[in-house]
Amino acid sequence: MPTREHEFWLELIDDQPSFTAVLLRWAGIDQIPPFAQVRVDSGDLAEYNPTEYRADKVVSFYADPMDKRPVLAVILEMQRRYVDEKHWSWPAYVANLRGRRRCPVLLVVICPNETEAEKCREPIPLGNPGSVLCPLVIGQRDVPVILNSDQATDPLDVVVSAFVHGAGPAGEKVFTTLLDMMEQVEAVRGQTYLDNVLAVQPEPARRLLEILMTARTREYKSDFFRRAYGEGKAEGKAEGEAKAILEVLAARDLTLSEEARVRITSCTDLDQLENWIRRVATVESVEDLFD
């Protein structure tokens, strides 16, 4: 059954096929033919052989929207782990699509797990001397860590950065950049992006993002974040606020004394708790939280 992580990348391409050009850049392709239109085509790559070949996604670039033959076709495969069988089927994908579209074909494999991505990068010898298929693989290291919106050329750059790097050491800045960018995105689409990013994060990173969203809802009174997070959830009970503070402190590996723990868990002043909520993601120590 496809996972949320698998479907996320494919939905991005369905929503904005031109984002494939960004993926090609991350995969190491510096130049692609001039194009006027990008569209998603059928992923059915079977020909006369009864073996079924179906790519996760096929995207074609057209020099003119009226052209029937693309100038470039891209096969996109989403892999959570290396599968040996793919090294036998991927060359068939490329050959079949090349014969059908009569244009150059690139194979791009998206594998956020860097250890598994290295396996996917292995060249595939095809038999004839010098005939080798080298998959273009986008691993964690290939997705840029975007720490401010000035580094992004498209909102999807920021979304993918948060999706891949949110649980890393730069998570707080990556998430803050994501929330900044969501202010500029249509509400329904922004909500979908946030839902996908939240869904794949481990618990500490997910809690950190929720805390940042809560703080922004309260401090900036943004219409978007009121819709995205919900006023009811933002006005949670004191014990829930205290628990959230402790979880973020733990996620950030900040030393918490028993005295500080008691001070947080016994606090019933919602204004005070909200103040700590706003600051817990950025303070350098628990003592700074209380200053």
C-alpha atoms as an extended CHARMM CRD file, in Angstrom:
* protein
*
       291  EXT
         1         1  MET       CA              0.0000000000        0.0000000000        0.0000000000  PROA      1               0.0000000000
         2         2  PRO       CA              1.4730000000        3.4010000000       -0.9490000000  PROA      2               0.0000000000
         3         3  THR       CA              2.6200000000        5.4660000000        2.0250000000  PROA      3               0.0000000000
         4         4  ARG       CA              2.0520000000        9.1830000000        2.6170000000  PROA      4               0.0000000000
         5         5  GLU       CA              5.7450000000        9.7490000000        1.8840000000  PROA      5               0.0000000000
         6         6  HSD       CA              5.3890000000        7.9580000000       -1.4700000000  PROA      6               0.0000000000
         7         7  GLU       CA              2.2010000000        9.7710000000       -2.4570000000  PROA      7               0.0000000000
         8         8  PHE       CA              3.4700000000       13.2150000000       -1.3980000000  PROA      8               0.0000000000
         9         9  TRP       CA              6.0340000000       13.4460000000       -4.2170000000  PROA      9               0.0000000000
        10        10  LEU       CA              3.6110000000       12.1680000000       -6.8310000000  PROA      10              0.0000000000
        11        11  GLU       CA              0.8910000000       14.5970000000       -5.7440000000  PROA      11              0.0000000000
        12        12  LEU       CA              3.3790000000       17.4760000000       -6.0410000000  PROA      12              0.0000000000
        13        13  ILE       CA              4.0430000000       16.5280000000       -9.6520000000  PROA      13              0.0000000000
        14        14  ASP       CA              0.3360000000       16.1300000000      -10.4250000000  PROA      14              0.0000000000
        15        15  ASP       CA             -0.3210000000       19.5440000000       -8.8900000000  PROA      15              0.0000000000
        16        16  GLN       CA              2.6050000000       21.2870000000      -10.5750000000  PROA      16              0.0000000000
        17        17  PRO       CA              4.2920000000       19.2450000000      -13.3510000000  PROA      17              0.0000000000
        18        18  SER       CA              6.8450000000       21.9950000000      -13.9900000000  PROA      18              0.0000000000
        19        19  PHE       CA              8.3800000000       21.2170000000      -10.5810000000  PROA      19              0.0000000000
        20        20  THR       CA             10.0200000000       18.2910000000      -12.3870000000  PROA      20              0.0000000000
        21        21  ALA       CA             12.5110000000       20.8290000000      -13.7670000000  PROA      21              0.0000000000
        22        22  VAL       CA             13.5690000000       21.6020000000      -10.1730000000  PROA      22              0.0000000000
        23        23  LEU       CA             13.9540000000       17.8920000000       -9.4370000000  PROA      23              0.0000000000
        24        24  LEU       CA             16.1790000000       17.5230000000      -12.4940000000  PROA      24              0.0000000000
        25        25  ARG       CA             18.3700000000       20.3520000000      -11.2220000000  PROA      25              0.0000000000
        26        26  TRP       CA             18.6820000000       18.6590000000       -7.8300000000  PROA      26              0.0000000000
        27        27  ALA       CA             19.5140000000       15.4010000000       -9.6210000000  PROA      27              0.0000000000
        28        28  GLY       CA             22.4490000000       17.0670000000      -11.3880000000  PROA      28              0.0000000000
        29        29  ILE       CA             20.9750000000       17.9720000000      -14.7980000000  PROA      29              0.0000000000
        30        30  ASP       CA             22.0990000000       21.5600000000      -15.4340000000  PROA      30              0.0000000000
        31        31  GLN       CA             20.4540000000       22.0280000000      -18.8190000000  PROA      31              0.0000000000
        32        32  ILE       CA             17.1840000000       20.8180000000      -20.2840000000  PROA      32              0.0000000000
        33        33  PRO       CA             15.7750000000       21.6390000000      -23.7300000000  PROA      33              0.0000000000
        34        34  PRO       CA             13.6970000000       24.8370000000      -24.0120000000  PROA      34              0.0000000000
        35        35  PHE       CA             10.0450000000       24.0640000000      -23.3230000000  PROA      35              0.0000000000
        36        36  ALA       CA              6.7020000000       25.8500000000      -23.3040000000  PROA      36              0.0000000000
        37        37  GLN       CA              4.6010000000       23.2320000000      -21.5320000000  PROA      37              0.0000000000
        38        38  VAL       CA              5.0740000000       20.3900000000      -19.0640000000  PROA      38              0.0000000000
        39        39  ARG       CA              2.4300000000       17.7560000000      -18.4970000000  PROA      39              0.0000000000
        40        40  VAL       CA              1.9650000000       14.4170000000      -16.7850000000  PROA      40              0.0000000000
        41        41  ASP       CA              1.5550000000       11.4700000000      -19.1700000000  PROA      41              0.0000000000
        42        42  SER       CA              0.5640000000        7.8530000000      -18.6980000000  PROA      42              0.0000000000
        43        43  GLY       CA              2.9680000000        5.8140000000      -16.6210000000  PROA      43              0.0000000000
        44        44  ASP       CA              2.1070000000        2.6040000000      -18.4990000000  PROA      44              0.0000000000
        45        45  LEU       CA              5.3820000000        1.6190000000      -20.1820000000  PROA      45              0.0000000000
        46        46  ALA       CA              4.4530000000       -1.8760000000      -21.4140000000  PROA      46              0.0000000000
        47        47  GLU       CA              4.9430000000       -2.7100000000      -25.0710000000  PROA      47              0.0000000000
        48        48  TYR       CA              4.5150000000       -6.1410000000      -26.6420000000  PROA      48              0.0000000000
        49        49  ASN       CA              6.0360000000       -8.1330000000      -23.8180000000  PROA      49              0.0000000000
        50        50  PRO       CA              3.3510000000       -9.3120000000      -21.3750000000  PROA      50              0.0000000000
        51        51  THR       CA              5.4680000000       -8.2110000000      -18.4020000000  PROA      51              0.0000000000
        52        52  GLU       CA              3.8460000000       -5.1560000000      -16.8380000000  PROA      52              0.0000000000
        53        53  TYR       CA              6.0250000000       -2.0640000000      -16.5810000000  PROA      53              0.0000000000
        54        54  ARG       CA              4.4340000000        0.8850000000      -14.8030000000  PROA      54              0.0000000000
        55        55  ALA       CA              6.3850000000        3.9130000000      -13.6120000000  PROA      55              0.0000000000
        56        56  ASP       CA              5.2730000000        5.9760000000      -10.6420000000  PROA      56              0.0000000000
        57        57  LYS       CA              5.0620000000        9.0710000000      -12.8380000000  PROA      57              0.0000000000
        58        58  VAL       CA              5.9870000000       10.1430000000      -16.3720000000  PROA      58              0.0000000000
        59        59  VAL       CA              6.3960000000       13.8480000000      -17.1570000000  PROA      59              0.0000000000
        60        60  SER       CA              6.9700000000       15.1940000000      -20.6670000000  PROA      60              0.0000000000
        61        61  PHE       CA              8.3820000000       18.5600000000      -21.7650000000  PROA      61              0.0000000000
        62        62  TYR       CA              7.0320000000       20.1120000000      -24.9670000000  PROA      62              0.0000000000
        63        63  ALA       CA              8.6360000000       22.9000000000      -26.9700000000  PROA      63              0.0000000000
        64        64  ASP       CA              5.1650000000       23.8590000000      -28.1770000000  PROA      64              0.0000000000
        65        65  PRO       CA              1.8500000000       22.9120000000      -26.4920000000  PROA      65              0.0000000000
        66        66  MET       CA              0.5560000000       21.7950000000      -29.9020000000  PROA      66              0.0000000000
        67        67  ASP       CA              3.4450000000       19.3660000000      -30.4880000000  PROA      67              0.0000000000
        68        68  LYS       CA              2.6990000000       15.6590000000      -30.2390000000  PROA      68              0.0000000000
        69        69  ARG       CA              6.3220000000       14.7060000000      -29.6630000000  PROA      69              0.0000000000
        70        70  PRO       CA              8.0550000000       16.0000000000      -26.5050000000  PROA      70              0.0000000000
        71        71  VAL       CA             11.6120000000       17.2960000000      -26.4190000000  PROA      71              0.0000000000
        72        72  LEU       CA             12.2660000000       15.3850000000      -23.1770000000  PROA      72              0.0000000000
        73        73  ALA       CA             10.5040000000       12.7180000000      -21.1190000000  PROA      73              0.0000000000
        74        74  VAL       CA             11.2310000000       12.0350000000      -17.4410000000  PROA      74              0.0000000000
        75        75  ILE       CA             10.4390000000        8.8380000000      -15.5530000000  PROA      75              0.0000000000
        76        76  LEU       CA              9.9870000000        9.5480000000      -11.8320000000  PROA      76              0.0000000000
        77        77  GLU       CA             10.2800000000        6.6730000000       -9.3840000000  PROA      77              0.0000000000
        78        78  MET       CA              9.7020000000        7.0100000000       -5.6290000000  PROA      78              0.0000000000
        79        79  GLN       CA             11.7410000000        4.5150000000       -3.5730000000  PROA      79              0.0000000000
        80        80  ARG       CA             11.7760000000        4.2730000000        0.2190000000  PROA      80              0.0000000000
        81        81  ARG       CA             14.4290000000        1.5500000000       -0.0620000000  PROA      81              0.0000000000
        82        82  TYR       CA             16.5560000000       -0.1520000000       -2.6770000000  PROA      82              0.0000000000
        83        83  VAL       CA             14.8280000000       -3.0090000000       -4.5120000000  PROA      83              0.0000000000
        84        84  ASP       CA             17.0580000000       -5.2690000000       -6.6160000000  PROA      84              0.0000000000
        85        85  GLU       CA             14.2570000000       -5.9860000000       -9.0850000000  PROA      85              0.0000000000
        86        86  LYS       CA             14.2160000000       -2.3090000000      -10.1260000000  PROA      86              0.0000000000
        87        87  HSD       CA             17.7080000000       -2.6050000000      -11.5950000000  PROA      87              0.0000000000
        88        88  TRP       CA             16.2420000000       -5.0760000000      -14.0760000000  PROA      88              0.0000000000
        89        89  SER       CA             13.0210000000       -3.1880000000      -14.8340000000  PROA      89              0.0000000000
        90        90  TRP       CA             14.3270000000        0.4170000000      -14.9570000000  PROA      90              0.0000000000
        91        91  PRO       CA             16.2570000000       -0.1040000000      -18.2190000000  PROA      91              0.0000000000
        92        92  ALA       CA             13.0350000000       -1.4530000000      -19.7480000000  PROA      92              0.0000000000
        93        93  TYR       CA             11.1760000000        1.6410000000      -18.5470000000  PROA      93              0.0000000000
        94        94  VAL       CA             13.6810000000        3.9130000000      -20.2940000000  PROA      94              0.0000000000
        95        95  ALA       CA             13.8770000000        1.8770000000      -23.5050000000  PROA      95              0.0000000000
        96        96  ASN       CA             10.1050000000        1.5090000000      -23.8590000000  PROA      96              0.0000000000
        97        97  LEU       CA              9.3680000000        5.1750000000      -23.2150000000  PROA      97              0.0000000000
        98        98  ARG       CA             12.1820000000        6.2610000000      -25.5440000000  PROA      98              0.0000000000
        99        99  GLY       CA             10.7300000000        4.1130000000      -28.3240000000  PROA      99              0.0000000000
       100       100  ARG       CA              7.2200000000        5.4090000000      -27.6970000000  PROA      100             0.0000000000
       101       101  ARG       CA              8.0080000000        9.1390000000      -27.3420000000  PROA      101             0.0000000000
       102       102  ARG       CA             10.9320000000        9.2890000000      -29.8120000000  PROA      102             0.0000000000
       103       103  CYS       CA             12.8640000000       11.6630000000      -27.5580000000  PROA      103             0.0000000000
       104       104  PRO       CA             15.5760000000       11.5880000000      -24.8710000000  PROA      104             0.0000000000
       105       105  VAL       CA             14.4270000000        9.9540000000      -21.6270000000  PROA      105             0.0000000000
       106       106  LEU       CA             15.7550000000       10.5430000000      -18.0960000000  PROA      106             0.0000000000
       107       107  LEU       CA             15.2070000000        8.2430000000      -15.1140000000  PROA      107             0.0000000000
       108       108  VAL       CA             14.9520000000       10.1150000000      -11.7880000000  PROA      108             0.0000000000
       109       109  VAL       CA             14.6970000000        8.1370000000       -8.5460000000  PROA      109             0.0000000000
       110       110  ILE       CA             13.5870000000        9.9480000000       -5.3730000000  PROA      110             0.0000000000
       111       111  CYS       CA             14.8890000000        8.1760000000       -2.2690000000  PROA      111             0.0000000000
       112       112  PRO       CA             15.0670000000       10.3860000000        0.8700000000  PROA      112             0.0000000000
       113       113  ASN       CA             16.8660000000        7.6630000000        2.8610000000  PROA      113             0.0000000000
       114       114  GLU       CA             20.4850000000        8.4590000000        2.0280000000  PROA      114             0.0000000000
       115       115  THR       CA             21.7760000000        4.9330000000        2.7100000000  PROA      115             0.0000000000
       116       116  GLU       CA             19.2100000000        3.4420000000        0.3620000000  PROA      116             0.0000000000
       117       117  ALA       CA             19.7850000000        6.2420000000       -2.1690000000  PROA      117             0.0000000000
       118       118  GLU       CA             23.4320000000        5.2050000000       -2.4870000000  PROA      118             0.0000000000
       119       119  LYS       CA             22.3210000000        1.7170000000       -3.5250000000  PROA      119             0.0000000000
       120       120  CYS       CA             19.9120000000        3.1690000000       -6.0850000000  PROA      120             0.0000000000
       121       121  ARG       CA             22.7740000000        5.2010000000       -7.5980000000  PROA      121             0.0000000000
       122       122  GLU       CA             24.6530000000        2.0640000000       -8.6670000000  PROA      122             0.0000000000
       123       123  PRO       CA             25.1700000000        2.0690000000      -12.4820000000  PROA      123             0.0000000000
       124       124  ILE       CA             23.2560000000       -0.6660000000      -14.3010000000  PROA      124             0.0000000000
       125       125  PRO       CA             25.3320000000       -2.4230000000      -17.0140000000  PROA      125             0.0000000000
       126       126  LEU       CA             23.2140000000       -3.3060000000      -20.0300000000  PROA      126             0.0000000000
       127       127  GLY       CA             25.5260000000       -5.8110000000      -21.7200000000  PROA      127             0.0000000000
       128       128  ASN       CA             27.0500000000       -4.0220000000      -24.7190000000  PROA      128             0.0000000000
       129       129  PRO       CA             30.4870000000       -2.4960000000      -24.0370000000  PROA      129             0.0000000000
       130       130  GLY       CA             30.0330000000        0.9940000000      -22.5970000000  PROA      130             0.0000000000
       131       131  SER       CA             26.2550000000        0.6130000000      -22.4060000000  PROA      131             0.0000000000
       132       132  VAL       CA             25.2820000000        1.5940000000      -18.8650000000  PROA      132             0.0000000000
       133       133  LEU       CA             22.1770000000        3.1790000000      -17.3110000000  PROA      133             0.0000000000
       134       134  CYS       CA             23.0320000000        5.5380000000      -14.4650000000  PROA      134             0.0000000000
       135       135  PRO       CA             19.8740000000        6.4300000000      -12.4830000000  PROA      135             0.0000000000
       136       136  LEU       CA             19.6440000000       10.0670000000      -11.4380000000  PROA      136             0.0000000000
       137       137  VAL       CA             18.9300000000        9.7820000000       -7.7200000000  PROA      137             0.0000000000
       138       138  ILE       CA             17.6550000000       12.5120000000       -5.4030000000  PROA      138             0.0000000000
       139       139  GLY       CA             18.5910000000       11.6180000000       -1.8420000000  PROA      139             0.0000000000
       140       140  GLN       CA             18.4150000000       13.6390000000        1.3420000000  PROA      140             0.0000000000
       141       141  ARG       CA             21.7350000000       15.3290000000        0.5820000000  PROA      141             0.0000000000
       142       142  ASP       CA             20.4490000000       16.5620000000       -2.7900000000  PROA      142             0.0000000000
       143       143  VAL       CA             17.4300000000       18.4360000000       -1.4010000000  PROA      143             0.0000000000
       144       144  PRO       CA             18.5810000000       21.9070000000       -0.2890000000  PROA      144             0.0000000000
       145       145  VAL       CA             18.1440000000       22.9230000000        3.3380000000  PROA      145             0.0000000000
       146       146  ILE       CA             16.2230000000       26.1970000000        2.9840000000  PROA      146             0.0000000000
       147       147  LEU       CA             16.6240000000       28.3930000000        6.0500000000  PROA      147             0.0000000000
       148       148  ASN       CA             14.8960000000       31.5400000000        4.7680000000  PROA      148             0.0000000000
       149       149  SER       CA             12.4150000000       32.3270000000        2.0330000000  PROA      149             0.0000000000
       150       150  ASP       CA             15.0150000000       34.3050000000        0.0370000000  PROA      150             0.0000000000
       151       151  GLN       CA             16.7060000000       30.9990000000       -0.8290000000  PROA      151             0.0000000000
       152       152  ALA       CA             13.5630000000       29.6580000000       -2.5170000000  PROA      152             0.0000000000
       153       153  THR       CA             12.4490000000       30.2280000000       -6.0940000000  PROA      153             0.0000000000
       154       154  ASP       CA              9.1380000000       28.4420000000       -5.5630000000  PROA      154             0.0000000000
       155       155  PRO       CA              7.0020000000       27.5990000000       -2.4820000000  PROA      155             0.0000000000
       156       156  LEU       CA              7.4390000000       23.9080000000       -3.2980000000  PROA      156             0.0000000000
       157       157  ASP       CA             11.1940000000       24.2570000000       -2.6950000000  PROA      157             0.0000000000
       158       158  VAL       CA             10.4100000000       25.1950000000        0.9060000000  PROA      158             0.0000000000
       159       159  VAL       CA              7.7650000000       22.4920000000        1.3070000000  PROA      159             0.0000000000
       160       160  VAL       CA             10.1150000000       19.7400000000        0.1300000000  PROA      160             0.0000000000
       161       161  SER       CA             12.9400000000       21.1020000000        2.2860000000  PROA      161             0.0000000000
       162       162  ALA       CA             10.7000000000       20.8960000000        5.3730000000  PROA      162             0.0000000000
       163       163  PHE       CA              9.4030000000       17.4770000000        4.3210000000  PROA      163             0.0000000000
       164       164  VAL       CA             12.9270000000       16.0430000000        4.0780000000  PROA      164             0.0000000000
       165       165  HSD       CA             14.9280000000       18.0530000000        6.6480000000  PROA      165             0.0000000000
       166       166  GLY       CA             12.3370000000       18.9060000000        9.3200000000  PROA      166             0.0000000000
       167       167  ALA       CA             13.6450000000       16.2510000000       11.7080000000  PROA      167             0.0000000000
       168       168  GLY       CA             17.2760000000       17.3050000000       11.2110000000  PROA      168             0.0000000000
       169       169  PRO       CA             19.4460000000       19.7260000000       13.1900000000  PROA      169             0.0000000000
       170       170  ALA       CA             18.1200000000       22.7300000000       11.2180000000  PROA      170             0.0000000000
       171       171  GLY       CA             14.4960000000       21.7040000000       11.7850000000  PROA      171             0.0000000000
       172       172  GLU       CA             13.4450000000       24.8120000000       13.6700000000  PROA      172             0.0000000000
       173       173  LYS       CA             14.6740000000       27.2090000000       10.9520000000  PROA      173             0.0000000000
       174       174  VAL       CA             13.3700000000       24.9640000000        8.1780000000  PROA      174             0.0000000000
       175       175  PHE       CA              9.9120000000       24.8890000000        9.7650000000  PROA      175             0.0000000000
       176       176  THR       CA              9.9260000000       28.6370000000       10.4160000000  PROA      176             0.0000000000
       177       177  THR       CA             10.7190000000       29.2350000000        6.7410000000  PROA      177             0.0000000000
       178       178  LEU       CA              7.8990000000       26.8780000000        5.7820000000  PROA      178             0.0000000000
       179       179  LEU       CA              5.3950000000       28.7960000000        7.9120000000  PROA      179             0.0000000000
       180       180  ASP       CA              6.6100000000       32.1120000000        6.4750000000  PROA      180             0.0000000000
       181       181  MET       CA              6.0870000000       30.7930000000        2.9560000000  PROA      181             0.0000000000
       182       182  MET       CA              2.6220000000       29.4000000000        3.7270000000  PROA      182             0.0000000000
       183       183  GLU       CA              1.4340000000       32.9640000000        4.3620000000  PROA      183             0.0000000000
       184       184  GLN       CA              1.8840000000       33.5120000000        0.6120000000  PROA      184             0.0000000000
       185       185  VAL       CA              0.0860000000       30.3520000000       -0.5350000000  PROA      185             0.0000000000
       186       186  GLU       CA             -3.6240000000       29.8710000000       -1.1680000000  PROA      186             0.0000000000
       187       187  ALA       CA             -5.1690000000       28.5330000000        2.0520000000  PROA      187             0.0000000000
       188       188  VAL       CA             -6.4160000000       25.1310000000        0.8760000000  PROA      188             0.0000000000
       189       189  ARG       CA             -3.1640000000       24.2980000000       -0.8940000000  PROA      189             0.0000000000
       190       190  GLY       CA             -1.1320000000       25.5160000000        2.0690000000  PROA      190             0.0000000000
       191       191  GLN       CA             -3.1570000000       23.3190000000        4.4140000000  PROA      191             0.0000000000
       192       192  THR       CA             -2.4530000000       20.2860000000        2.2010000000  PROA      192             0.0000000000
       193       193  TYR       CA              1.2710000000       21.0250000000        2.2360000000  PROA      193             0.0000000000
       194       194  LEU       CA              1.3250000000       21.3610000000        6.0330000000  PROA      194             0.0000000000
       195       195  ASP       CA             -0.6890000000       18.1760000000        6.5000000000  PROA      195             0.0000000000
       196       196  ASN       CA              1.8050000000       16.2280000000        4.3900000000  PROA      196             0.0000000000
       197       197  VAL       CA              4.8390000000       17.6480000000        6.1690000000  PROA      197             0.0000000000
       198       198  LEU       CA              3.3210000000       16.9450000000        9.5990000000  PROA      198             0.0000000000
       199       199  ALA       CA              2.2970000000       13.4070000000        8.6550000000  PROA      199             0.0000000000
       200       200  VAL       CA              5.8100000000       12.1160000000        7.9350000000  PROA      200             0.0000000000
       201       201  GLN       CA              7.7360000000       13.7540000000       10.7910000000  PROA      201             0.0000000000
       202       202  PRO       CA              8.8180000000       11.7630000000       13.8490000000  PROA      202             0.0000000000
       203       203  GLU       CA              7.0140000000       12.7780000000       17.0320000000  PROA      203             0.0000000000
       204       204  PRO       CA              9.5470000000       15.3820000000       18.3480000000  PROA      204             0.0000000000
       205       205  ALA       CA              9.7330000000       17.1980000000       14.9950000000  PROA      205             0.0000000000
       206       206  ARG       CA              5.9550000000       17.0570000000       14.5390000000  PROA      206             0.0000000000
       207       207  ARG       CA              5.4400000000       18.5170000000       18.0020000000  PROA      207             0.0000000000
       208       208  LEU       CA              7.9470000000       21.2920000000       17.2960000000  PROA      208             0.0000000000
       209       209  LEU       CA              6.1060000000       22.2720000000       14.1140000000  PROA      209             0.0000000000
       210       210  GLU       CA              2.7730000000       22.2620000000       15.9520000000  PROA      210             0.0000000000
       211       211  ILE       CA              4.2360000000       24.5140000000       18.6620000000  PROA      211             0.0000000000
       212       212  LEU       CA              5.5570000000       26.9510000000       16.0560000000  PROA      212             0.0000000000
       213       213  MET       CA              2.1470000000       26.9860000000       14.3820000000  PROA      213             0.0000000000
       214       214  THR       CA              0.4170000000       27.6150000000       17.7090000000  PROA      214             0.0000000000
       215       215  ALA       CA              2.7360000000       30.4810000000       18.5930000000  PROA      215             0.0000000000
       216       216  ARG       CA              2.2060000000       32.0970000000       15.2230000000  PROA      216             0.0000000000
       217       217  THR       CA             -1.5680000000       31.7470000000       15.4760000000  PROA      217             0.0000000000
       218       218  ARG       CA             -1.5520000000       33.6190000000       18.7580000000  PROA      218             0.0000000000
       219       219  GLU       CA              1.1260000000       36.1970000000       18.0920000000  PROA      219             0.0000000000
       220       220  TYR       CA              0.2790000000       37.2150000000       14.5430000000  PROA      220             0.0000000000
       221       221  LYS       CA             -3.4470000000       36.4000000000       14.4060000000  PROA      221             0.0000000000
       222       222  SER       CA             -2.9480000000       35.1620000000       10.8570000000  PROA      222             0.0000000000
       223       223  ASP       CA             -6.1270000000       34.1200000000        9.0520000000  PROA      223             0.0000000000
       224       224  PHE       CA             -4.2260000000       31.2760000000        7.4420000000  PROA      224             0.0000000000
       225       225  PHE       CA             -2.9250000000       29.8200000000       10.6800000000  PROA      225             0.0000000000
       226       226  ARG       CA             -6.2800000000       30.1920000000       12.4150000000  PROA      226             0.0000000000
       227       227  ARG       CA             -7.7320000000       28.0530000000        9.6460000000  PROA      227             0.0000000000
       228       228  ALA       CA             -4.7990000000       25.6600000000        9.5230000000  PROA      228             0.0000000000
       229       229  TYR       CA             -4.4670000000       25.0160000000       13.2310000000  PROA      229             0.0000000000
       230       230  GLY       CA             -7.8700000000       25.9390000000       14.5820000000  PROA      230             0.0000000000
       231       231  GLU       CA             -8.7060000000       28.3610000000       17.3690000000  PROA      231             0.0000000000
       232       232  GLY       CA            -10.0580000000       25.5480000000       19.5090000000  PROA      232             0.0000000000
       233       233  LYS       CA             -6.7850000000       23.6290000000       19.4050000000  PROA      233             0.0000000000
       234       234  ALA       CA             -4.7970000000       26.8110000000       19.9700000000  PROA      234             0.0000000000
       235       235  GLU       CA             -6.7630000000       27.4790000000       23.1630000000  PROA      235             0.0000000000
       236       236  GLY       CA             -5.8960000000       24.1270000000       24.7750000000  PROA      236             0.0000000000
       237       237  LYS       CA             -5.9340000000       23.4070000000       28.4680000000  PROA      237             0.0000000000
       238       238  ALA       CA             -3.0540000000       24.2560000000       30.7700000000  PROA      238             0.0000000000
       239       239  GLU       CA             -1.9250000000       20.6490000000       31.1630000000  PROA      239             0.0000000000
       240       240  GLY       CA             -1.7520000000       20.2220000000       27.4020000000  PROA      240             0.0000000000
       241       241  GLU       CA              0.3240000000       23.3830000000       27.0680000000  PROA      241             0.0000000000
       242       242  ALA       CA              2.7060000000       22.2130000000       29.7900000000  PROA      242             0.0000000000
       243       243  LYS       CA              3.0980000000       18.8140000000       28.1400000000  PROA      243             0.0000000000
       244       244  ALA       CA              3.8550000000       20.4470000000       24.8080000000  PROA      244             0.0000000000
       245       245  ILE       CA              6.5590000000       22.6180000000       26.3860000000  PROA      245             0.0000000000
       246       246  LEU       CA              8.2090000000       19.5780000000       27.9690000000  PROA      246             0.0000000000
       247       247  GLU       CA              8.1160000000       17.6560000000       24.6900000000  PROA      247             0.0000000000
       248       248  VAL       CA              9.8030000000       20.4590000000       22.7540000000  PROA      248             0.0000000000
       249       249  LEU       CA             12.4760000000       20.8660000000       25.4520000000  PROA      249             0.0000000000
       250       250  ALA       CA             13.1510000000       17.1240000000       25.2180000000  PROA      250             0.0000000000
       251       251  ALA       CA             13.2400000000       17.2420000000       21.4120000000  PROA      251             0.0000000000
       252       252  ARG       CA             15.8150000000       20.0350000000       21.5840000000  PROA      252             0.0000000000
       253       253  ASP       CA             17.9180000000       18.1070000000       24.1530000000  PROA      253             0.0000000000
       254       254  LEU       CA             17.7950000000       20.9420000000       26.6800000000  PROA      254             0.0000000000
       255       255  THR       CA             18.6130000000       19.9030000000       30.2640000000  PROA      255             0.0000000000
       256       256  LEU       CA             15.5190000000       20.0460000000       32.4510000000  PROA      256             0.0000000000
       257       257  SER       CA             15.8430000000       19.9920000000       36.2460000000  PROA      257             0.0000000000
       258       258  GLU       CA             13.1170000000       18.5070000000       38.4080000000  PROA      258             0.0000000000
       259       259  GLU       CA             12.4560000000       21.9670000000       39.8160000000  PROA      259             0.0000000000
       260       260  ALA       CA             11.9090000000       23.3700000000       36.3220000000  PROA      260             0.0000000000
       261       261  ARG       CA              9.6680000000       20.4290000000       35.3880000000  PROA      261             0.0000000000
       262       262  VAL       CA              7.4730000000       21.0290000000       38.4360000000  PROA      262             0.0000000000
       263       263  ARG       CA              7.3260000000       24.7530000000       37.6950000000  PROA      263             0.0000000000
       264       264  ILE       CA              6.0530000000       24.0700000000       34.1780000000  PROA      264             0.0000000000
       265       265  THR       CA              3.6000000000       21.2740000000       34.9980000000  PROA      265             0.0000000000
       266       266  SER       CA              2.1110000000       23.0550000000       37.9940000000  PROA      266             0.0000000000
       267       267  CYS       CA              1.5250000000       26.3420000000       36.1630000000  PROA      267             0.0000000000
       268       268  THR       CA             -2.1610000000       27.1000000000       35.5450000000  PROA      268             0.0000000000
       269       269  ASP       CA             -1.6790000000       30.6300000000       34.2330000000  PROA      269             0.0000000000
       270       270  LEU       CA             -2.5490000000       30.3500000000       30.5240000000  PROA      270             0.0000000000
       271       271  ASP       CA             -0.9330000000       33.7040000000       29.7220000000  PROA      271             0.0000000000
       272       272  GLN       CA              2.3370000000       32.5150000000       31.2570000000  PROA      272             0.0000000000
       273       273  LEU       CA              2.1250000000       29.1760000000       29.4600000000  PROA      273             0.0000000000
       274       274  GLU       CA              1.4720000000       30.9250000000       26.1580000000  PROA      274             0.0000000000
       275       275  ASN       CA              4.5440000000       33.0730000000       26.7170000000  PROA      275             0.0000000000
       276       276  TRP       CA              6.6440000000       29.9440000000       27.2670000000  PROA      276             0.0000000000
       277       277  ILE       CA              5.0590000000       28.2850000000       24.2040000000  PROA      277             0.0000000000
       278       278  ARG       CA              6.1410000000       31.2040000000       22.0260000000  PROA      278             0.0000000000
       279       279  ARG       CA              9.7170000000       31.0340000000       23.2900000000  PROA      279             0.0000000000
       280       280  VAL       CA             10.3940000000       27.3420000000       23.8550000000  PROA      280             0.0000000000
       281       281  ALA       CA             11.5110000000       26.6800000000       20.2730000000  PROA      281             0.0000000000
       282       282  THR       CA             14.2310000000       29.3540000000       20.3340000000  PROA      282             0.0000000000
       283       283  VAL       CA             15.6610000000       29.6540000000       23.8940000000  PROA      283             0.0000000000
       284       284  GLU       CA             19.1840000000       28.3720000000       24.4870000000  PROA      284             0.0000000000
       285       285  SER       CA             18.4420000000       26.9000000000       27.9230000000  PROA      285             0.0000000000
       286       286  VAL       CA             15.5230000000       26.2250000000       30.2720000000  PROA      286             0.0000000000
       287       287  GLU       CA             16.7180000000       29.1170000000       32.4510000000  PROA      287             0.0000000000
       288       288  ASP       CA             16.2910000000       31.4360000000       29.4470000000  PROA      288             0.0000000000
       289       289  LEU       CA             12.7040000000       30.2460000000       29.1600000000  PROA      289             0.0000000000
       290       290  PHE       CA             11.9460000000       31.5530000000       32.6460000000  PROA      290             0.0000000000
       291       291  ASP       CA             13.7480000000       34.8950000000       32.2240000000  PROA      291             0.0000000000
